[in-house]
Amino acid sequence: MTDRNIRVEPVVGRAVEDQEVEIVERKGLGHPDSICDGIAEAVSKALARTYLERFGEVLHYNTDETQLVAGSAAPTFGGGEVLEPIYLLITGRATKKYDGQRIPAETIALRAAREYLAENFPELDFGTDVVVDIKLGEGSGDLQDVFDDEGRRIPMANDTSFGVGHAPLTETEQVVLETERQLNGHYADEHPVVGPDIKVMGKREGDHIDVTVAVAIIDSYVDGYDDYDDAVAGIREFVSDLAADITDREVRVHVNTADDYDEGSIYLTTTGTSAEQGDDGSVGRGNRANGLITPNRSMSMEATSGKNPVNHIGKIYNLLSTQIAESVVAEVDGIREIRIRLLSQIGEPIDDPHVADASLVTEDGVSVGDIENEVSRIIDRELADVTSITERVIEGELTTF
């Protein structure tokens, strides 16, 4: 053990599973906020890889200010059209000159955005249905100085900030997370009528869970209300079966609850995302680093996607705190719930936070004192390996939203 400032204590209040009301949300891949998160992170990884290939190190950049302005569309059964394109603005900072070389940062960003959209949104035609603009300023000198740490292997924190993680996921959290992932995964592969804009809200009252799912239905795959109704019914059945595999609690599934057939108002889209028709987006306004929005839990308001993975605490500590929480639960018996909070000080090594705080809910018969040393040891170990977060992010092994 090192002399890092690690604190282990009982949690204040009850475990989330024991609370009477729990609320959990996930904004899916095609939600306008998630589109911004995904593109910002794709650009971030592309810049990091370019800097590594050319200079052997990641230079200063941040691309966490991506904005989306919705377009307009005229969806109709059998296939409609986009009337005004979605507009995406990728902004931030990047190093464009280094060691006598010029780096085409904006070209790299544009290519990364195009590839991300092509891979994840096949219904969106790049340059026609969606227009992307890039405005990357030069990195500020003071932050570049933070990167120049006089040969020290551990980067210095670029900010005084904090990250929060927790484990394990509650049953409601698991249902919400898996609903979106699987609908946007193998279910959409087999049912292309399902657009990537899927928002899931879970509410648990006692032992009753309601799952409300909003799914953008793609118009070219439905010929009328009967086809649309069949698509909605299929989604409802799939989510009900999925939830039954996760929990024994009573679960009721609601899909596209705003539909009004009498008024001809249904969630029909041409591109599979509400960004085609009035819904704007912004990085950091959606899912936290663990992929969920959890008002029953402590959360950091930092945007994780697009931030530099070398020394930007808003990214590193949110990912690391989640990893620590998961490691502790996997390795230490007797823990029902753990929350990890990591706080940095600007200019200090990222492996030595101002405080690393673990709050535990233990099982009956287990006290915090019984396992405090084990928990502290794992936190200390994970902090010592903090730079692996950078590597895993750049390689695409960790998701940020």
N, C-alpha and C positions, 0 to 999 in steps of 0.2 A: 504494500500500500504506500502511496505517496502522501504528501501533505496537502492535496487538493481539498478545497472547502466543500465537503460532501455532508449533507444533512439527511437523516432518515427519521420520519416521524409518523404518527397515526394521522389519517385523513380527518379533516373536520367535516362532520356530517355523515350521511349514510352512503353506502355504495349505490351507484346509479341503478343497478338491478333491484334495489330495495326501495327506491323512491316510487311514489304513487304515480307520477306522470313523467314520461320521458318523450322527448321530441328529437328526431334525427332527420337530416336532410342530405340528399346528394344531388348535385347538378351534373347531368350526364355529359358525355363527350361533346355532343352537339349543342349544348346550351351556350348562348353567346358569351357568358363569362368564361366557360370552360374552353371555348374556341380561343379566346385571348390567352388563357393560361397555357394551352397546348402549343400555340404558335410562339409565345414568348420563350417557353422552355426549349422548343425545337431550335430557335435562333440561338439561344444561350449555348446549347450543346454544340452547335455548328461552329460558333466562334471559338469556344474552348478547344475543340479538336484542331481547328486551323492554327491557333496560337501554339498548341503543343507540337504539331507537325513542323511548323516553321521555326520555332524558337526554343522548343523544349520546355516551355512553361506557359501557364495560363496568364495572360495579361489582363489589365483592368477593363471591365465592361459591366454593364447592367442593361437588361432589356425587359424590365418588369413593368413597363408603362404602356403596353399594347392596349389600344382602344378599338372598339368595333362600333360602327354606326350602321344601324339596320337599313336594309333596302326595302323594296316593296315588290309584291308578287301577286299574281292572279291564279291561284290554284283552282283546278277543276277536275272532276272525275275523268280519268283517262290521260291526264297530263296538262298542266297549265304552263305558265311562263313567268320569268322574272322580269319585272317592269323597270326597276331601278336596282343597280347592283349594291351588294353589301360593300361597305368601305372599311378597310382595316388600316390602322396607322400604327406602325411599329416604331416606338421611340425609346430613347435611352442614351447610353454612353458606350463608346467603344474606343479602343486604342487603334488608331489608323496609321501611325508611323512608329516604327521601333527598330532600333539597331540599323538605321540607314535604309530600311525597307518600308514601302507603303503596303498597307493591308486593305483589300477591297471589302471592308466590313459590311457595307450596305448591300453589295452584290451577294455576299455570303448569306446575309439575312434574308434577302428576297428569295434566293434559291431554297433555303431551308423552309420558308413559309409555303412556297409552292409545293414542295415535296410533302410537307405535312398535310396540306389540304387535299392533295391528290390521293394520299393513302387513306385518309379518314373520312373524306366527304366526296364520294364519287359523283354525287348529283350536282355538285357545285363546279361550274366551269370557270377555271382561273382566268382572270382578265375580262370576263364577260359577266358572270354572276357575282363574282367577288373581285374587287380591286384592292391591291395592296400598295401602300405607300411606306417608305422607309425614311426616317429622320433620326440619325444617330449622331449625337454630338461627341466631341473629344472628351476623354476621361479627365476628371479634375485632378490637379496636381497633388492635393493633400491625400486623396485616396490612393493614387499611384505610389506615393511615399510609403503608405502602409504596406504595400506589396513588397517594397524594397526593405526587407527585414535583416539586412546585413548578414546574409548567409544563413540565418537561422532556418531550420527545417520546418518548424511549426509557424504558420502564418499568424499575423496579429489581427485581432478582431477589428473590423472596419466600423463598428458601431457599438454603442451601449444599448443592448436589446436583449430579448429573451425568446426562448422557444419552449413549447409545451407538448408533451406526448403522454399517451395513456394506453393501458392494456389490462386485461384482454377486452375485445369488443363485446358489448352486450348482445343479446339475441336480436334486439331491435336494430342495432347498428349493423349486425351481420346481414339481416334481411334486406335493409335498405341498400347496403353496399353491393351485395350479390345480385339484387334485382337489376340494378343498372348495368353492372358488368356483364351479366349473362344475357340480358336483352340486347345489349350492344355488342355481344360476342356471338356465340353460336346460334342464338335464336334469330338474330338479324341476318346471319349468313343463310339460314334456311327460310327466312321470311323477310325478303327485301322491302316489303311494304313498311317495315318499321324504320323510321328515320333515326339518326343518331342523337337528336335532341330529346332526351328522356330525363325528366325530373322526378325524383322519388322523395316523398315525405312520409316518414313513419311516426306514428303517435301510439304510445302505450299508456293505457290507464289500467293500473292493476295488472291483471293477466290478460287483458284484451288489447290486441294490436290492430290498428288500422293502417293500411298502406295505400297511399294515394299516389297514383302514377299518371304523369302527363306524357304522352308519347306522340311525337309528330308523325302522322301517317303520310306517306308519299303518294301523291295523287295518281301518278302514272301506273300504279299497281292496283288501283281500285276503279271499278267501272260504275259503281253506284253505292247507295246506302247499305245494301245487303252485304257487299264486299267489305265496306268500312266496318259494319257491325260485326262481321265475322272476324276481322282483324282485331278489334277491341276485345271480343270474347276470348280469342286465342291468347292474347296477352294476359287477360285476367286469370285464365286457367293456369297458364305457365307460372305466373308469380305465386298463385295460391299453392301450387305443388312445390315450388322452390321453398316457400316459407315453411311448409309442413316438414321439410327435411331439416330445417334449422331449429325450429322451436315446437314445443308441445302446447304453447299458448294458443288461444283462439285468435285467428287472423282473418280479417276481412279486407278484401282487395277492391279498390275503386280505380277505374281507368277513365281518363278524359271526362271528368265530372262536369266540365263546363259545356259539354255538348248539348245543343238544343235542336233536335231533329225537326220540330215543328217550325222553327225559325230558320232552318237551313244553316245553322251555325255549328260546325264541327271542326276538329283539329286536323284539317287537311292542309298539306304543304306541298310545294313543288320541289323543294330541295332537301326536305327533312330537318330543317332547323327554323326556329322562330325568328332567327336573325334576318330572314328574308322579308319579314313583315312587322317591323316596328320595335323589336326587342334589341336594345343596345347591349354592349358588353364591356367588361374591363378586367384586367388582371387583378387577382387577389380579392375579388368580390364574391367568390364562390367557395368551393371546398377548401378545407384546410389541408395541411400536408399529408394527413392520413386518408384523404379522399372523402371526408365527411364534414358536415356542419353540425355541431353537437352542443346546443345551448345548455345541456345538463353538465357539461364538462368545462374545465378551464381551457381557454383557447388563446393563441396569439393572433393579433390582427395583421401581422406581417404577411405580405404577399410572398409566397415561396417560389413560384415559377418565374423564370427569367433572371433571377439574381445570380451573381457570380458565385460559383460553388467553392471557391478557394477560401475566402475569408468573410463572406457576407453572412452574418449571424442569422438574419431573417430566413435564410435558406438552411444553413448548416445545422443550427440548433433545433429547428423544428423537425428536421429529418432525424437527427441524432437522438433527440429526446424520445421520439417514437421507437427508434431501434433499441434504445436502452430499456424502455418499458417492456417491450416484447421479449428481450433477452432475459430480463429478471423473472418475468412470469414463467418462461420456459425452463429456467434453471433452478428456481427456488420454490420449494413446496410451501403451501400454506398461505398463498396470496390470492385473495379474491379480486383485488383491484389495485392498480398502482398508477400514480400520476408523477411524471418527471418534469421538473422545471429547471432550465438552464439559463443563467443570466451572465452576459458578457460585460466587459469594460473595454471601451475603444482603446486600441493600441496594446492590449494585453494578449498573450498567447491564447489561441482558441481552445487548446487542450487543458487550460487552467481557468475555468469560469469563475466569476466573482462568487457564485454559489451554485451548487448542484443540489437540488432539493427533491427528495423522494417522499411522497405521502402514500401510505398504505392502508388498505382494508384487509385485515387478516381473517383466516378461517377460525371458527370456534376452537379454542384450545391452543392457539398460536398467538404469541405476543410479538409486537414489533421488535422488542429486545432479543427475542429468540433468533431472529433472522437478519438483524441489522448489519452484522459484519459481512454476511454473504451478499446482501444488497449493495453495500458500499464497495465491496471488492469488484462486483460486476460494473458498477458505474465508473469506477476508477479505470478499469480495463478498457471500457468502451471509449472513454475520454482520451486515453493514451493512443487510441487508434482512430482519432477523429478525422485524419486526412483520408481515410478510406471512403468516407462519405463523398468527398470530392471525386475520387476515381469512379465510384459506383454511379454517381449522377451523370458524369460525362459519358460513361459507357451505356447509359440508359437502363441501368438495373433498378433504379429507384424512381417511383412516380412522385410528382409534386402536387398533384391535385386529384 
